[in-house]
Amino acid sequence: QSSIAKLLKVPSSKVVIRVIRLGGGFGGKTVQSWTTAAAAASASRFFKRQIRIALDRNTDMTITGGRHPYRGDYKVAYDKDSEKISALRLNYQCRAGYSQDCTLIVGAVALANSFNCYNFPSYISDLEAYYTNTVSNTAFRSFGVIQAQFVTEAVFENLADHLTVENNPQRYQSEKNFCAYEREIYERRFNLREKNFLVNGDKAPYATQPLQHVHTTRIWEDCWPTYKAWFEEAIAFNKTSLTKKIGVGIMPMLYAISYNIPSLMQGEASIGIKTDGSVILIVGCVDMGQGIYTKIMQLVAQKLKIPFSFIDTAELSTNSPPNQASTGASTGTDLNGAALVKAATCAFGEINSKCQEYWTLLKDEPQSPEASSLFLGNADMQKLFLQISTRKRSGCYKYPSFWVSRKVATAVRKCEQLCKENPASEECKENLKKALEAYEKMKTERNEMWRQLCAQLQSSRTQLLFSAHSNVEGVTEINPQTGRGDPDMYQTYAVAVSQVEVDMLTGETNFLKAKLIFDAGESLNPAIDIGQVEGAFIQGCGMMSSEEVDYDETTGFNITNTTWEYKPFFTKSIPCEFSVDMFPSEENKVDEDFKRAMEYRKRQREKAHGVDAKGVMSSKSTGEPPVVISISMFQAIRDALRSHQDYLYRKFSPEKTPQEAVIDFREAPASVARIQHAVHRINSSHNACANSTPNFISLLSSLN
């Protein structure tokens, strides 16, 4: 809107942008969509007619930038006594392209999250962005965090491997030594990370306030049985398999939810109630498949105690709300949902006040003209209203619920379960029929009661449009001079374990298993959140394994601008076994710390009249963070190559020095070509299989 208004030299109010529900955004539409819109707007003004521009896929991939390629270098100091990292310096370099776009804010978020979930006593990270002759790179889901934390995780992987190699100088001399070495390398990767975790009371490198309710260690420990079982499988398989190797990777994550710019940490929303009972939500967020509309509709339904089916969202427009921020940084539900909860609280107060007035009239003066005229004089509705607005024990007023009662709904579920267990029982079928009839009757009555109430409210000249504004308090921008600030609303935590099988002849990767545990707080909708975690993780796996972008060295032209060259993940790329659990993963593992965290967030919510000061209804975002833990897949591929290299050393070069036995595989994505190149380098270091793949194949055949 602002770009077109500036181009046409008109006020922003003269430019109206309408956005329908999208199939996916993931950052690419944040900034660079204005170029196409501006072209259409200028042509429309010149020709004085409607103009439509739709880019084909090749053109879109050519002129629209992607995520920023990063290079990372590090220096690390390790204290052998405490077995902790005492100092870490990270230096990043990124390719911006031909313009700034959002490179600076992407870089700022990358640096702010580069420490991941680790506590480094001495820590420095910096970034250099370069102008190049390539297309200008832009935002991408996770906004630079996956690039930054990729380097941080490489520090732990490489350090753990070096320490294990140093500790096992005779690892190739016997089968017993080799097995002990392989187990130690997995255990050290696990333990080294855990010893460096941030805990309650620690501070992020930039923060002035300590962290509270840090769940990393709990989730990490929950993943240990899976990790151990999978690396034992890998060790057993790799002993007998010559051409294929299994690798296992694991990664923890802390992801700070924030725009890093306080002025963007606000939201606006309105609720309009129609006389037929329908409710329209006017919000400033875009649903891009992340389920944000479903979540905010649930929030209003819960607050007003009305059926979900009555609620819908208005078409998103720059006219209403007038000053909304972009939908990004995984803050859409938090900012807009908080505004809606405030608006729904106002609506609830107004409706509750009028309902209490109606209840008093029907209870104390049922024959009065005012009482008898309520609900269009419908005696049945008046009776039903009194019934659902009166507490059974005390006879006092209560806000009426327009849902089907829990008792009736539970009866239906029990009857359905009995019918499944006894499919031939006529009695069970009859009981289910009666339960369903009771359910439908109550549903019809309550729905009609809500419609009649809305009509009565309008007849009573009651306000039915409610607007609210949310503002995240307590967040401050990171001061560029001091490097200190508190920009985060809250932090999410997660762990991913991945197991892959890599073919050492072809370079192909088969994704065998993945297990994720994600902290979504008190999830507003577990089905949506699990879907978001799955989708984000798989999208990140594409970045880690197959989605390689190449440019012409002379012209800077993107030569991977079609799906013939650019290879995203497809249905057959996802893990054969894929599980996602919300933390805590089991009810019996809800410990006191988790309970205290939920109680704390509940108190915060009550103080803010229903709006958690650091989230909505104690929920946490699931949009972007799961992308980052896909790094575990890359680690698994690297581990498979490490296993292949160790096997060759064990067979042919046991005299090699320890330092030479650490795998040098650092560049993502781990495409087929890059894996083939790595295997060739490994094979070339052994005379028996050097120089050519056929020699390697004949060698393996002889070993068989």
Buried (B, 14 or more C-beta within 10 A) or exposed (E): BEBBBEBBEEEBEEBEEEBEEBEEBBBBBBBBBBEBBBEBBBBBBEEEEEEEEEEEEEEBBBBBBBBBBBBBEBEBEBEEEEEBBBBBBBBBBBBBBBBEBBBEBBBBBBBBBBBBBBBBEEBEBEBEBEEBEBBBBBBBBBBBBBBBBBBBBBBBBBBBBBBBBEBBEEBBEEEEBBEBBBBBBBBBBBEBBBEBBBEBEBBBBBBEEEBBBBBBBBBBEBBBEBBBBBBBBBBEBBEEBBBBBBBBBBBBBBBBBBBBBBEBBBBBBBBBBBBEBBBBBBBBBBBBBBBBBBBBBBBBBBBBBBBEEBBEBEEBBBEBBEEBBBBBBBBBBBBBBBBBBBBBBBBBEBBBEBBBBBBEBBBEEBEEEEBBEBBEEBEEBBEBBBEBBBEEEEEEBBBBBBBBBEEBBEBBEEBBEBBEEEEEEEEBBEBBEEBBEBBEEBBEBBBBBBBBBBBBBBEEEBEBEBBBBBEBEEBEBBEEEEEEBBBBBBBBBBBBBBBBBBBBBBBEBBBBBBBBBBBBBBBBBEEBBBBBBBBBBBBBBBBBBBBBBEBEEEEEBBBBBEEEEBBEBEEEBBBEEBBBBBBBBEEEEEEEBBEEBBEBBBEBBEEBEBBBBBBBBBBBBBBBBBBBBBBBBBBBBBBBBBBBBBBBBBBBBBEBEBEEBBBBBBEBBBBBEBBBBBBBBBBEBBEBBEEEBEBBBEBBEEEE
